[in-house]
Structure formats: C-alpha cells, structure tokens
Amino acid sequence: MCAAAHAWVGLGRIVYVASAAQLSSWLREMGVAPPPVRPLPVTEVAPGVRVEGPDLELAPRVRALHERLHLG
C-alpha cells in the first residue's frame, strides 16, 4: 500500500531495507501466519519508480525486530 501511494503521488525513488519475499520467508521460518495481504514486489506495485533495496547490511536488524515481535 505504501509503495502504491508513493508511486501515485510521484514522490520519486523508493528505498527499502527488507523485501516482501524476505519477510514472508522469515515469518514462515518462525512459524508465524502469513500477512493478511499478498506480499508483492515493489517493482510490481510501482513499476515506473526507481527502487533501491533490499539493504543486505540492515535486513538482519529488521529480521531481529520481527523475531522480537513474534517470538518474544
């Protein structure tokens, strides 16, 4: 939803740390139910927008936040 709104108003490039595919994989590995919305690649949602990501150095930190949220 954020990528769609971002593209709709023409804000420019999208920079992100972790992809929808990464999040889906992490949740599966943790035994957590999939998200309530279909995880789509940013480039599929906003095909005309320049995209940078995922960030290989910061993605493990985002995963750790999800582990803390879902596993305590």
PDB file of N, CA, C, O and CB in Angstrom:
ATOM      1  N   MET A   1       0.826  -1.186   0.000  1.00  0.00           N
ATOM      2  CA  MET A   1       0.000   0.000   0.000  1.00  0.00           C
ATOM      3  C   MET A   1       0.868   1.246   0.000  1.00  0.00           C
ATOM      4  O   MET A   1       0.576   2.208  -0.710  1.00  0.00           O
ATOM      5  CB  MET A   1      -0.939   0.000   1.200  1.00  0.00           C
ATOM      6  N   CYS A   2       1.921   1.236   0.782  1.00  0.00           N
ATOM      7  CA  CYS A   2       2.780   2.415   0.824  1.00  0.00           C
ATOM      8  C   CYS A   2       3.433   2.667  -0.520  1.00  0.00           C
ATOM      9  O   CYS A   2       3.497   3.811  -0.971  1.00  0.00           O
ATOM     10  CB  CYS A   2       3.844   2.259   1.897  1.00  0.00           C
ATOM     11  N   ALA A   3       3.924   1.604  -1.174  1.00  0.00           N
ATOM     12  CA  ALA A   3       4.570   1.770  -2.478  1.00  0.00           C
ATOM     13  C   ALA A   3       3.574   2.298  -3.502  1.00  0.00           C
ATOM     14  O   ALA A   3       3.921   3.138  -4.332  1.00  0.00           O
ATOM     15  CB  ALA A   3       5.173   0.436  -2.960  1.00  0.00           C
ATOM     16  N   ALA A   4       2.347   1.811  -3.445  1.00  0.00           N
ATOM     17  CA  ALA A   4       1.328   2.276  -4.382  1.00  0.00           C
ATOM     18  C   ALA A   4       1.054   3.766  -4.173  1.00  0.00           C
ATOM     19  O   ALA A   4       1.019   4.529  -5.138  1.00  0.00           O
ATOM     20  CB  ALA A   4       0.028   1.460  -4.218  1.00  0.00           C
ATOM     21  N   ALA A   5       0.862   4.176  -2.942  1.00  0.00           N
ATOM     22  CA  ALA A   5       0.604   5.591  -2.657  1.00  0.00           C
ATOM     23  C   ALA A   5       1.808   6.439  -3.050  1.00  0.00           C
ATOM     24  O   ALA A   5       1.659   7.528  -3.604  1.00  0.00           O
ATOM     25  CB  ALA A   5       0.270   5.795  -1.163  1.00  0.00           C
ATOM     26  N   HIS A   6       2.986   5.935  -2.760  1.00  0.00           N
ATOM     27  CA  HIS A   6       4.224   6.634  -3.086  1.00  0.00           C
ATOM     28  C   HIS A   6       4.298   6.894  -4.595  1.00  0.00           C
ATOM     29  O   HIS A   6       4.587   8.009  -5.028  1.00  0.00           O
ATOM     30  CB  HIS A   6       5.451   5.818  -2.614  1.00  0.00           C
ATOM     31  N   ALA A   7       4.034   5.851  -5.384  1.00  0.00           N
ATOM     32  CA  ALA A   7       4.071   5.985  -6.842  1.00  0.00           C
ATOM     33  C   ALA A   7       2.942   6.880  -7.344  1.00  0.00           C
ATOM     34  O   ALA A   7       3.136   7.674  -8.264  1.00  0.00           O
ATOM     35  CB  ALA A   7       3.981   4.607  -7.506  1.00  0.00           C
ATOM     36  N   TRP A   8       1.779   6.751  -6.744  1.00  0.00           N
ATOM     37  CA  TRP A   8       0.599   7.505  -7.192  1.00  0.00           C
ATOM     38  C   TRP A   8       0.840   9.012  -7.141  1.00  0.00           C
ATOM     39  O   TRP A   8       0.441   9.743  -8.048  1.00  0.00           O
ATOM     40  CB  TRP A   8      -0.618   7.146  -6.331  1.00  0.00           C
ATOM     41  N   VAL A   9       1.496   9.472  -6.071  1.00  0.00           N
ATOM     42  CA  VAL A   9       1.707  10.917  -5.929  1.00  0.00           C
ATOM     43  C   VAL A   9       3.041  11.377  -6.515  1.00  0.00           C
ATOM     44  O   VAL A   9       3.329  12.574  -6.540  1.00  0.00           O
ATOM     45  CB  VAL A   9       1.637  11.307  -4.465  1.00  0.00           C
ATOM     46  N   GLY A  10       3.860  10.426  -6.990  1.00  0.00           N
ATOM     47  CA  GLY A  10       5.098  10.793  -7.675  1.00  0.00           C
ATOM     48  C   GLY A  10       6.210  11.290  -6.784  1.00  0.00           C
ATOM     49  O   GLY A  10       6.887  12.259  -7.127  1.00  0.00           O
ATOM     50  N   LEU A  11       6.413  10.654  -5.658  1.00  0.00           N
ATOM     51  CA  LEU A  11       7.444  11.100  -4.728  1.00  0.00           C
ATOM     52  C   LEU A  11       8.871  10.783  -5.170  1.00  0.00           C
ATOM     53  O   LEU A  11       9.822  11.322  -4.604  1.00  0.00           O
ATOM     54  CB  LEU A  11       7.201  10.485  -3.399  1.00  0.00           C
ATOM     55  N   GLY A  12       9.033   9.932  -6.156  1.00  0.00           N
ATOM     56  CA  GLY A  12      10.388   9.596  -6.604  1.00  0.00           C
ATOM     57  C   GLY A  12      10.785   8.199  -6.173  1.00  0.00           C
ATOM     58  O   GLY A  12       9.933   7.330  -5.990  1.00  0.00           O
ATOM     59  N   ARG A  13      12.085   7.987  -6.012  1.00  0.00           N
ATOM     60  CA  ARG A  13      12.592   6.638  -5.735  1.00  0.00           C
ATOM     61  C   ARG A  13      12.101   6.097  -4.398  1.00  0.00           C
ATOM     62  O   ARG A  13      11.776   6.844  -3.475  1.00  0.00           O
ATOM     63  CB  ARG A  13      14.109   6.640  -5.753  1.00  0.00           C
ATOM     64  N   ILE A  14      12.060   4.782  -4.332  1.00  0.00           N
ATOM     65  CA  ILE A  14      11.697   4.078  -3.103  1.00  0.00           C
ATOM     66  C   ILE A  14      12.939   3.345  -2.627  1.00  0.00           C
ATOM     67  O   ILE A  14      13.559   2.603  -3.389  1.00  0.00           O
ATOM     68  CB  ILE A  14      10.491   3.085  -3.328  1.00  0.00           C
ATOM     69  N   VAL A  15      13.303   3.551  -1.370  1.00  0.00           N
ATOM     70  CA  VAL A  15      14.437   2.871  -0.750  1.00  0.00           C
ATOM     71  C   VAL A  15      13.880   2.037   0.392  1.00  0.00           C
ATOM     72  O   VAL A  15      13.138   2.538   1.237  1.00  0.00           O
ATOM     73  CB  VAL A  15      15.533   3.891  -0.242  1.00  0.00           C
ATOM     74  N   TYR A  16      14.246   0.752   0.407  1.00  0.00           N
ATOM     75  CA  TYR A  16      13.736  -0.113   1.467  1.00  0.00           C
ATOM     76  C   TYR A  16      14.815  -1.043   1.969  1.00  0.00           C
ATOM     77  O   TYR A  16      15.807  -1.286   1.282  1.00  0.00           O
ATOM     78  CB  TYR A  16      12.541  -0.918   0.977  1.00  0.00           C
ATOM     79  N   VAL A  17      14.623  -1.566   3.176  1.00  0.00           N
ATOM     80  CA  VAL A  17      15.614  -2.425   3.820  1.00  0.00           C
ATOM     81  C   VAL A  17      15.344  -3.894   3.538  1.00  0.00           C
ATOM     82  O   VAL A  17      16.260  -4.630   3.173  1.00  0.00           O
ATOM     83  CB  VAL A  17      15.631  -2.181   5.321  1.00  0.00           C
ATOM     84  N   ALA A  18      14.101  -4.331   3.701  1.00  0.00           N
ATOM     85  CA  ALA A  18      13.762  -5.747   3.541  1.00  0.00           C
ATOM     86  C   ALA A  18      12.597  -5.881   2.564  1.00  0.00           C
ATOM     87  O   ALA A  18      11.682  -5.058   2.549  1.00  0.00           O
ATOM     88  CB  ALA A  18      13.406  -6.396   4.913  1.00  0.00           C
ATOM     89  N   SER A  19      12.649  -6.923   1.756  1.00  0.00           N
ATOM     90  CA  SER A  19      11.617  -7.141   0.740  1.00  0.00           C
ATOM     91  C   SER A  19      10.440  -7.937   1.294  1.00  0.00           C
ATOM     92  O   SER A  19      10.523  -8.542   2.363  1.00  0.00           O
ATOM     93  CB  SER A  19      12.209  -7.865  -0.467  1.00  0.00           C
ATOM     94  N   ALA A  20       9.359  -7.920   0.552  1.00  0.00           N
ATOM     95  CA  ALA A  20       8.189  -8.720   0.906  1.00  0.00           C
ATOM     96  C   ALA A  20       8.541 -10.207   0.903  1.00  0.00           C
ATOM     97  O   ALA A  20       8.051 -10.969   1.737  1.00  0.00           O
ATOM     98  CB  ALA A  20       7.026  -8.441  -0.071  1.00  0.00           C
ATOM     99  N   ALA A  21       9.390 -10.612  -0.036  1.00  0.00           N
ATOM    100  CA  ALA A  21       9.817 -12.021  -0.095  1.00  0.00           C
ATOM    101  C   ALA A  21      10.621 -12.396   1.143  1.00  0.00           C
ATOM    102  O   ALA A  21      10.446 -13.481   1.696  1.00  0.00           O
ATOM    103  CB  ALA A  21      10.653 -12.283  -1.365  1.00  0.00           C
ATOM    104  N   GLN A  22      11.498 -11.503   1.575  1.00  0.00           N
ATOM    105  CA  GLN A  22      12.275 -11.771   2.789  1.00  0.00           C
ATOM    106  C   GLN A  22      11.348 -11.899   3.987  1.00  0.00           C
ATOM    107  O   GLN A  22      11.472 -12.843   4.767  1.00  0.00           O
ATOM    108  CB  GLN A  22      13.314 -10.656   3.032  1.00  0.00           C
ATOM    109  N   LEU A  23      10.423 -10.962   4.143  1.00  0.00           N
ATOM    110  CA  LEU A  23       9.503 -11.008   5.282  1.00  0.00           C
ATOM    111  C   LEU A  23       8.683 -12.294   5.267  1.00  0.00           C
ATOM    112  O   LEU A  23       8.524 -12.944   6.301  1.00  0.00           O
ATOM    113  CB  LEU A  23       8.570  -9.786   5.268  1.00  0.00           C
ATOM    114  N   SER A  24       8.170 -12.657   4.116  1.00  0.00           N
ATOM    115  CA  SER A  24       7.383 -13.892   4.023  1.00  0.00           C
ATOM    116  C   SER A  24       8.216 -15.098   4.446  1.00  0.00           C
ATOM    117  O   SER A  24       7.732 -15.965   5.174  1.00  0.00           O
ATOM    118  CB  SER A  24       6.854 -14.092   2.589  1.00  0.00           C
ATOM    119  N   SER A  25       9.446 -15.152   3.999  1.00  0.00           N
ATOM    120  CA  SER A  25      10.341 -16.252   4.349  1.00  0.00           C
ATOM    121  C   SER A  25      10.621 -16.274   5.846  1.00  0.00           C
ATOM    122  O   SER A  25      10.577 -17.333   6.473  1.00  0.00           O
ATOM    123  CB  SER A  25      11.652 -16.141   3.571  1.00  0.00           C
ATOM    124  N   TRP A  26      10.906 -15.119   6.415  1.00  0.00           N
ATOM    125  CA  TRP A  26      11.180 -15.048   7.855  1.00  0.00           C
ATOM    126  C   TRP A  26       9.978 -15.512   8.660  1.00  0.00           C
ATOM    127  O   TRP A  26      10.122 -16.286   9.605  1.00  0.00           O
ATOM    128  CB  TRP A  26      11.563 -13.618   8.262  1.00  0.00           C
ATOM    129  N   LEU A  27       8.793 -15.042   8.289  1.00  0.00           N
ATOM    130  CA  LEU A  27       7.591 -15.429   9.032  1.00  0.00           C
ATOM    131  C   LEU A  27       7.359 -16.932   8.946  1.00  0.00           C
ATOM    132  O   LEU A  27       6.999 -17.562   9.940  1.00  0.00           O
ATOM    133  CB  LEU A  27       6.364 -14.674   8.501  1.00  0.00           C
ATOM    134  N   ARG A  28       7.562 -17.508   7.766  1.00  0.00           N
ATOM    135  CA  ARG A  28       7.430 -18.966   7.605  1.00  0.00           C
ATOM    136  C   ARG A  28       8.399 -19.691   8.524  1.00  0.00           C
ATOM    137  O   ARG A  28       8.019 -20.637   9.213  1.00  0.00           O
ATOM    138  CB  ARG A  28       7.682 -19.380   6.138  1.00  0.00           C
ATOM    139  N   GLU A  29       9.656 -19.244   8.535  1.00  0.00           N
ATOM    140  CA  GLU A  29      10.684 -19.869   9.371  1.00  0.00           C
ATOM    141  C   GLU A  29      10.337 -19.770  10.852  1.00  0.00           C
ATOM    142  O   GLU A  29      10.684 -20.658  11.631  1.00  0.00           O
ATOM    143  CB  GLU A  29      12.043 -19.220   9.113  1.00  0.00           C
ATOM    144  N   MET A  30       9.655 -18.699  11.246  1.00  0.00           N
ATOM    145  CA  MET A  30       9.266 -18.504  12.647  1.00  0.00           C
ATOM    146  C   MET A  30       7.959 -19.202  12.994  1.00  0.00           C
ATOM    147  O   MET A  30       7.553 -19.221  14.156  1.00  0.00           O
ATOM    148  CB  MET A  30       9.144 -17.027  12.949  1.00  0.00           C
ATOM    149  N   GLY A  31       7.294 -19.778  11.985  1.00  0.00           N
ATOM    150  CA  GLY A  31       6.018 -20.428  12.228  1.00  0.00           C
ATOM    151  C   GLY A  31       4.868 -19.453  12.417  1.00  0.00           C
ATOM    152  O   GLY A  31       3.861 -19.786  13.043  1.00  0.00           O
ATOM    153  N   VAL A  32       5.017 -18.257  11.881  1.00  0.00           N
ATOM    154  CA  VAL A  32       4.002 -17.213  12.005  1.00  0.00           C
ATOM    155  C   VAL A  32       3.112 -17.249  10.756  1.00  0.00           C
ATOM    156  O   VAL A  32       3.589 -17.498   9.649  1.00  0.00           O
ATOM    157  CB  VAL A  32       4.665 -15.797  12.187  1.00  0.00           C
ATOM    158  N   ALA A  33       1.835 -17.000  10.951  1.00  0.00           N
ATOM    159  CA  ALA A  33       0.891 -16.968   9.829  1.00  0.00           C
ATOM    160  C   ALA A  33       1.307 -15.899   8.828  1.00  0.00           C
ATOM    161  O   ALA A  33       1.881 -14.880   9.211  1.00  0.00           O
ATOM    162  CB  ALA A  33      -0.549 -16.707  10.329  1.00  0.00           C
ATOM    163  N   PRO A  34       1.022 -16.122   7.554  1.00  0.00           N
ATOM    164  CA  PRO A  34       1.373 -15.109   6.546  1.00  0.00           C
ATOM    165  C   PRO A  34       0.615 -13.806   6.785  1.00  0.00           C
ATOM    166  O   PRO A  34      -0.411 -13.797   7.465  1.00  0.00           O
ATOM    167  CB  PRO A  34       1.076 -15.635   5.131  1.00  0.00           C
ATOM    168  N   PRO A  35       1.122 -12.706   6.225  1.00  0.00           N
ATOM    169  CA  PRO A  35       0.448 -11.420   6.388  1.00  0.00           C
ATOM    170  C   PRO A  35      -0.966 -11.468   5.807  1.00  0.00           C
ATOM    171  O   PRO A  35      -1.264 -12.325   4.974  1.00  0.00           O
ATOM    172  CB  PRO A  35       1.260 -10.300   5.718  1.00  0.00           C
ATOM    173  N   PRO A  36      -1.834 -10.556   6.238  1.00  0.00           N
ATOM    174  CA  PRO A  36      -3.213 -10.553   5.753  1.00  0.00           C
ATOM    175  C   PRO A  36      -3.365  -9.992   4.335  1.00  0.00           C
ATOM    176  O   PRO A  36      -4.461 -10.014   3.774  1.00  0.00           O
ATOM    177  CB  PRO A  36      -4.071  -9.758   6.694  1.00  0.00           C
ATOM    178  N   VAL A  37      -2.286  -9.498   3.766  1.00  0.00           N
ATOM    179  CA  VAL A  37      -2.312  -9.007   2.389  1.00  0.00           C
ATOM    180  C   VAL A  37      -1.259  -9.752   1.579  1.00  0.00           C
ATOM    181  O   VAL A  37      -0.290 -10.264   2.140  1.00  0.00           O
ATOM    182  CB  VAL A  37      -2.067  -7.468   2.333  1.00  0.00           C
ATOM    183  N   ARG A  38      -1.441  -9.813   0.284  1.00  0.00           N
ATOM    184  CA  ARG A  38      -0.495 -10.511  -0.581  1.00  0.00           C
ATOM    185  C   ARG A  38       0.802  -9.713  -0.684  1.00  0.00           C
ATOM    186  O   ARG A  38       0.774  -8.542  -1.062  1.00  0.00           O
ATOM    187  CB  ARG A  38      -1.104 -10.743  -1.985  1.00  0.00           C
ATOM    188  N   PRO A  39       1.930 -10.326  -0.353  1.00  0.00           N
ATOM    189  CA  PRO A  39       3.212  -9.608  -0.441  1.00  0.00           C
ATOM    190  C   PRO A  39       3.694  -9.538  -1.892  1.00  0.00           C
ATOM    191  O   PRO A  39       4.050 -10.554  -2.489  1.00  0.00           O
ATOM    192  CB  PRO A  39       4.284 -10.298   0.443  1.00  0.00           C
ATOM    193  N   LEU A  40       3.698  -8.351  -2.437  1.00  0.00           N
ATOM    194  CA  LEU A  40       4.112  -8.142  -3.824  1.00  0.00           C
ATOM    195  C   LEU A  40       5.425  -7.372  -3.864  1.00  0.00           C
ATOM    196  O   LEU A  40       5.673  -6.528  -3.003  1.00  0.00           O
ATOM    197  CB  LEU A  40       3.020  -7.388  -4.615  1.00  0.00           C
ATOM    198  N   PRO A  41       6.270  -7.652  -4.853  1.00  0.00           N
ATOM    199  CA  PRO A  41       7.492  -6.860  -5.004  1.00  0.00           C
ATOM    200  C   PRO A  41       7.159  -5.400  -5.301  1.00  0.00           C
ATOM    201  O   PRO A  41       6.180  -5.107  -5.986  1.00  0.00           O
ATOM    202  CB  PRO A  41       8.376  -7.440  -6.123  1.00  0.00           C
ATOM    203  N   VAL A  42       7.967  -4.502  -4.790  1.00  0.00           N
ATOM    204  CA  VAL A  42       7.761  -3.072  -5.013  1.00  0.00           C
ATOM    205  C   VAL A  42       7.701  -2.776  -6.511  1.00  0.00           C
ATOM    206  O   VAL A  42       6.889  -1.965  -6.955  1.00  0.00           O
ATOM    207  CB  VAL A  42       8.886  -2.248  -4.343  1.00  0.00           C
ATOM    208  N   THR A  43       8.554  -3.428  -7.279  1.00  0.00           N
ATOM    209  CA  THR A  43       8.595  -3.169  -8.721  1.00  0.00           C
ATOM    210  C   THR A  43       7.326  -3.623  -9.436  1.00  0.00           C
ATOM    211  O   THR A  43       7.030  -3.151 -10.534  1.00  0.00           O
ATOM    212  CB  THR A  43       9.794  -3.861  -9.333  1.00  0.00           C
ATOM    213  N   GLU A  44       6.585  -4.527  -8.826  1.00  0.00           N
ATOM    214  CA  GLU A  44       5.304  -4.941  -9.409  1.00  0.00           C
ATOM    215  C   GLU A  44       4.197  -3.951  -9.047  1.00  0.00           C
ATOM    216  O   GLU A  44       3.300  -3.691  -9.849  1.00  0.00           O
ATOM    217  CB  GLU A  44       4.925  -6.357  -8.930  1.00  0.00           C
ATOM    218  N   VAL A  45       4.267  -3.410  -7.852  1.00  0.00           N
ATOM    219  CA  VAL A  45       3.264  -2.456  -7.376  1.00  0.00           C
ATOM    220  C   VAL A  45       3.468  -1.088  -8.022  1.00  0.00           C
ATOM    221  O   VAL A  45       2.506  -0.419  -8.400  1.00  0.00           O
ATOM    222  CB  VAL A  45       3.322  -2.331  -5.844  1.00  0.00           C
ATOM    223  N   ALA A  46       4.725  -0.684  -8.143  1.00  0.00           N
ATOM    224  CA  ALA A  46       5.063   0.638  -8.687  1.00  0.00           C
ATOM    225  C   ALA A  46       6.119   0.472  -9.778  1.00  0.00           C
ATOM    226  O   ALA A  46       7.284   0.808  -9.564  1.00  0.00           O
ATOM    227  CB  ALA A  46       5.578   1.599  -7.558  1.00  0.00           C
ATOM    228  N   PRO A  47       5.726  -0.045 -10.947  1.00  0.00           N
ATOM    229  CA  PRO A  47       6.704  -0.398 -11.975  1.00  0.00           C
ATOM    230  C   PRO A  47       7.507   0.767 -12.556  1.00  0.00           C
ATOM    231  O   PRO A  47       8.594   0.551 -13.090  1.00  0.00           O
ATOM    232  CB  PRO A  47       6.009  -1.078 -13.075  1.00  0.00           C
ATOM    233  N   GLY A  48       7.008   1.962 -12.464  1.00  0.00           N
ATOM    234  CA  GLY A  48       7.720   3.088 -13.057  1.00  0.00           C
ATOM    235  C   GLY A  48       8.620   3.847 -12.096  1.00  0.00           C
ATOM    236  O   GLY A  48       9.198   4.868 -12.467  1.00  0.00           O
ATOM    237  N   VAL A  49       8.746   3.367 -10.873  1.00  0.00           N
ATOM    238  CA  VAL A  49       9.501   4.084  -9.850  1.00  0.00           C
ATOM    239  C   VAL A  49      10.872   3.429  -9.674  1.00  0.00           C
ATOM    240  O   VAL A  49      10.986   2.204  -9.663  1.00  0.00           O
ATOM    241  CB  VAL A  49       8.724   4.106  -8.503  1.00  0.00           C
ATOM    242  N   ARG A  50      11.906   4.253  -9.537  1.00  0.00           N
ATOM    243  CA  ARG A  50      13.245   3.727  -9.253  1.00  0.00           C
ATOM    244  C   ARG A  50      13.251   3.146  -7.842  1.00  0.00           C
ATOM    245  O   ARG A  50      12.748   3.768  -6.907  1.00  0.00           O
ATOM    246  CB  ARG A  50      14.339   4.843  -9.403  1.00  0.00           C
ATOM    247  N   VAL A  51      13.817   1.963  -7.694  1.00  0.00           N
ATOM    248  CA  VAL A  51      13.790   1.249  -6.412  1.00  0.00           C
ATOM    249  C   VAL A  51      15.206   0.854  -6.018  1.00  0.00           C
ATOM    250  O   VAL A  51      15.990   0.397  -6.849  1.00  0.00           O
ATOM    251  CB  VAL A  51      12.879  -0.007  -6.493  1.00  0.00           C
ATOM    252  N   GLU A  52      15.523   1.036  -4.739  1.00  0.00           N
ATOM    253  CA  GLU A  52      16.808   0.589  -4.184  1.00  0.00           C
ATOM    254  C   GLU A  52      16.531  -0.255  -2.952  1.00  0.00           C
ATOM    255  O   GLU A  52      15.907   0.218  -2.002  1.00  0.00           O
ATOM    256  CB  GLU A  52      17.737   1.804  -3.831  1.00  0.00           C
ATOM    257  N   GLY A  53      16.984  -1.489  -2.959  1.00  0.00           N
ATOM    258  CA  GLY A  53      16.803  -2.376  -1.827  1.00  0.00           C
ATOM    259  C   GLY A  53      16.749  -3.799  -2.319  1.00  0.00           C
ATOM    260  O   GLY A  53      16.691  -4.021  -3.528  1.00  0.00           O
ATOM    261  N   PRO A  54      16.765  -4.742  -1.460  1.00  0.00           N
ATOM    262  CA  PRO A  54      16.935  -4.622  -0.016  1.00  0.00           C
ATOM    263  C   PRO A  54      18.379  -4.286   0.367  1.00  0.00           C
ATOM    264  O   PRO A  54      19.303  -4.436  -0.433  1.00  0.00           O
ATOM    265  CB  PRO A  54      16.506  -5.913   0.664  1.00  0.00           C
ATOM    266  N   ASP A  55      18.546  -3.837   1.590  1.00  0.00           N
ATOM    267  CA  ASP A  55      19.855  -3.495   2.135  1.00  0.00           C
ATOM    268  C   ASP A  55      20.384  -4.713   2.886  1.00  0.00           C
ATOM    269  O   ASP A  55      19.852  -5.078   3.934  1.00  0.00           O
ATOM    270  CB  ASP A  55      19.776  -2.238   3.074  1.00  0.00           C
ATOM    271  N   LEU A  56      21.422  -5.335   2.357  1.00  0.00           N
ATOM    272  CA  LEU A  56      21.926  -6.585   2.930  1.00  0.00           C
ATOM    273  C   LEU A  56      22.529  -6.406   4.320  1.00  0.00           C
ATOM    274  O   LEU A  56      22.568  -7.361   5.095  1.00  0.00           O
ATOM    275  CB  LEU A  56      22.958  -7.186   2.012  1.00  0.00           C
ATOM    276  N   GLU A  57      23.000  -5.208   4.651  1.00  0.00           N
ATOM    277  CA  GLU A  57      23.563  -4.972   5.982  1.00  0.00           C
ATOM    278  C   GLU A  57      22.482  -4.738   7.032  1.00  0.00           C
ATOM    279  O   GLU A  57      22.628  -5.170   8.175  1.00  0.00           O
ATOM    280  CB  GLU A  57      24.505  -3.781   5.945  1.00  0.00           C
ATOM    281  N   LEU A  58      21.403  -4.062   6.656  1.00  0.00           N
ATOM    282  CA  LEU A  58      20.365  -3.722   7.633  1.00  0.00           C
ATOM    283  C   LEU A  58      19.254  -4.762   7.737  1.00  0.00           C
ATOM    284  O   LEU A  58      18.558  -4.811   8.751  1.00  0.00           O
ATOM    285  CB  LEU A  58      19.763  -2.397   7.282  1.00  0.00           C
ATOM    286  N   ALA A  59      19.072  -5.591   6.715  1.00  0.00           N
ATOM    287  CA  ALA A  59      17.987  -6.585   6.736  1.00  0.00           C
ATOM    288  C   ALA A  59      18.024  -7.491   7.966  1.00  0.00           C
ATOM    289  O   ALA A  59      16.964  -7.782   8.520  1.00  0.00           O
ATOM    290  CB  ALA A  59      18.051  -7.437   5.487  1.00  0.00           C
ATOM    291  N   PRO A  60      19.192  -7.951   8.417  1.00  0.00           N
ATOM    292  CA  PRO A  60      19.198  -8.780   9.627  1.00  0.00           C
ATOM    293  C   PRO A  60      18.644  -8.058  10.860  1.00  0.00           C
ATOM    294  O   PRO A  60      18.077  -8.696  11.747  1.00  0.00           O
ATOM    295  CB  PRO A  60      20.605  -9.246   9.912  1.00  0.00           C
ATOM    296  N   ARG A  61      18.802  -6.757  10.918  1.00  0.00           N
ATOM    297  CA  ARG A  61      18.257  -5.997  12.051  1.00  0.00           C
ATOM    298  C   ARG A  61      16.731  -5.952  11.988  1.00  0.00           C
ATOM    299  O   ARG A  61      16.057  -6.009  13.016  1.00  0.00           O
ATOM    300  CB  ARG A  61      18.831  -4.561  12.067  1.00  0.00           C
ATOM    301  N   VAL A  62      16.195  -5.851  10.768  1.00  0.00           N
ATOM    302  CA  VAL A  62      14.740  -5.865  10.606  1.00  0.00           C
ATOM    303  C   VAL A  62      14.200  -7.247  10.972  1.00  0.00           C
ATOM    304  O   VAL A  62      13.160  -7.365  11.620  1.00  0.00           O
ATOM    305  CB  VAL A  62      14.340  -5.488   9.148  1.00  0.00           C
ATOM    306  N   ARG A  63      14.913  -8.282  10.553  1.00  0.00           N
ATOM    307  CA  ARG A  63      14.500  -9.644  10.927  1.00  0.00           C
ATOM    308  C   ARG A  63      14.479  -9.788  12.453  1.00  0.00           C
ATOM    309  O   ARG A  63      13.546 -10.364  13.011  1.00  0.00           O
ATOM    310  CB  ARG A  63      15.456 -10.702  10.296  1.00  0.00           C
ATOM    311  N   ALA A  64      15.499  -9.269  13.118  1.00  0.00           N
ATOM    312  CA  ALA A  64      15.556  -9.350  14.581  1.00  0.00           C
ATOM    313  C   ALA A  64      14.360  -8.647  15.223  1.00  0.00           C
ATOM    314  O   ALA A  64      13.836  -9.118  16.232  1.00  0.00           O
ATOM    315  CB  ALA A  64      16.865  -8.736  15.098  1.00  0.00           C
ATOM    316  N   LEU A  65      13.928  -7.534  14.652  1.00  0.00           N
ATOM    317  CA  LEU A  65      12.740  -6.841  15.172  1.00  0.00           C
ATOM    318  C   LEU A  65      11.498  -7.718  15.028  1.00  0.00           C
ATOM    319  O   LEU A  65      10.670  -7.768  15.937  1.00  0.00           O
ATOM    320  CB  LEU A  65      12.529  -5.497  14.437  1.00  0.00           C
ATOM    321  N   HIS A  66      11.361  -8.408  13.899  1.00  0.00           N
ATOM    322  CA  HIS A  66      10.228  -9.312  13.699  1.00  0.00           C
ATOM    323  C   HIS A  66      10.299 -10.508  14.644  1.00  0.00           C
ATOM    324  O   HIS A  66       9.272 -10.963  15.147  1.00  0.00           O
ATOM    325  CB  HIS A  66      10.183  -9.793  12.248  1.00  0.00           C
ATOM    326  N   GLU A  67      11.492 -11.011  14.883  1.00  0.00           N
ATOM    327  CA  GLU A  67      11.641 -12.099  15.839  1.00  0.00           C
ATOM    328  C   GLU A  67      11.203 -11.659  17.231  1.00  0.00           C
ATOM    329  O   GLU A  67      10.507 -12.385  17.941  1.00  0.00           O
ATOM    330  CB  GLU A  67      13.090 -12.591  15.869  1.00  0.00           C
ATOM    331  N   ARG A  68      11.624 -10.458  17.602  1.00  0.00           N
ATOM    332  CA  ARG A  68      11.235  -9.925  18.912  1.00  0.00           C
ATOM    333  C   ARG A  68       9.721  -9.741  19.005  1.00  0.00           C
ATOM    334  O   ARG A  68       9.120 -10.026  20.041  1.00  0.00           O
ATOM    335  CB  ARG A  68      11.943  -8.586  19.177  1.00  0.00           C
ATOM    336  N   LEU A  69       9.112  -9.267  17.926  1.00  0.00           N
ATOM    337  CA  LEU A  69       7.666  -9.042  17.899  1.00  0.00           C
ATOM    338  C   LEU A  69       6.897 -10.366  17.982  1.00  0.00           C
ATOM    339  O   LEU A  69       5.957 -10.503  18.765  1.00  0.00           O
ATOM    340  CB  LEU A  69       7.270  -8.281  16.622  1.00  0.00           C
ATOM    341  N   HIS A  70       7.315 -11.335  17.162  1.00  0.00           N
ATOM    342  CA  HIS A  70       6.538 -12.571  17.044  1.00  0.00           C
ATOM    343  C   HIS A  70       6.929 -13.671  18.008  1.00  0.00           C
ATOM    344  O   HIS A  70       6.103 -14.511  18.365  1.00  0.00           O
ATOM    345  CB  HIS A  70       6.655 -13.088  15.675  1.00  0.00           C
ATOM    346  N   LEU A  71       8.191 -13.673  18.434  1.00  0.00           N
ATOM    347  CA  LEU A  71       8.658 -14.758  19.289  1.00  0.00           C
ATOM    348  C   LEU A  71       8.930 -14.326  20.726  1.00  0.00           C
ATOM    349  O   LEU A  71       9.154 -15.156  21.607  1.00  0.00           O
ATOM    350  CB  LEU A  71       9.900 -15.354  18.707  1.00  0.00           C
ATOM    351  N   GLY A  72       8.907 -13.014  20.947  1.00  0.00           N
ATOM    352  CA  GLY A  72       9.098 -12.506  22.307  1.00  0.00           C
ATOM    353  C   GLY A  72      10.491 -12.412  22.639  1.00  0.00           C
ATOM    354  O   GLY A  72      10.835 -12.003  23.747  1.00  0.00           O
TER     355      GLY A  72
END
